[in-house]
Amino acid sequence: MKKLLFFWNELKATFWFVPVLIILLSILLAIGFVYIDQITTFSQEGLGRFFFVNSVDSACSILLIISGAMIGVAGTVFSVTLVALTLASSQLGPRLIKNFM
């Protein structure tokens, strides 16, 4: 049991633990939403016509805009994080980086 607990603590301390969990959760949500989309139908009456896309080109352009914005935000966050870690390691010592992770 102690080995399993030690392995779990070491796994949580890695840099890629949370991003891998988010990726796995996103894949499961995508599969679930595709399944829900296949079994349900929506009417285009009333307010529904404003929220649902009618053409493939419109859906493609919306997805392109969303993915471009997400890549921009992710790049900015990654670069700011690296700058903060670099400054912290140069001023306070390289052993402090493990605490930030």
Secondary structure as the mmCIF struct_conf table of DSSP 4:
data_model
#
loop_
_struct_conf.conf_type_id
_struct_conf.id
_struct_conf.beg_label_comp_id
_struct_conf.beg_label_asym_id
_struct_conf.beg_label_seq_id
_struct_conf.end_label_comp_id
_struct_conf.end_label_asym_id
_struct_conf.end_label_seq_id
HELX_RH_AL_P HELX_RH_AL_P1 LYS A 2 LYS A 12
TURN_TY1_P TURN_TY1_P1 ALA A 13 ALA A 13
BEND BEND1 THR A 14 THR A 14
TURN_TY1_P TURN_TY1_P2 PHE A 15 TRP A 16
HELX_RH_AL_P HELX_RH_AL_P2 PHE A 17 ILE A 39
BEND BEND2 GLU A 45 GLU A 45
TURN_TY1_P TURN_TY1_P3 GLY A 46 LEU A 47
HELX_RH_AL_P HELX_RH_AL_P3 GLY A 48 PHE A 51
BEND BEND3 PHE A 52 PHE A 52
BEND BEND4 SER A 55 SER A 55
HELX_RH_AL_P HELX_RH_AL_P4 VAL A 56 LEU A 92
HELX_RH_3T_P HELX_RH_3T_P1 PRO A 94 LEU A 96
HELX_RH_AL_P HELX_RH_AL_P5 ILE A 97 PHE A 100
#
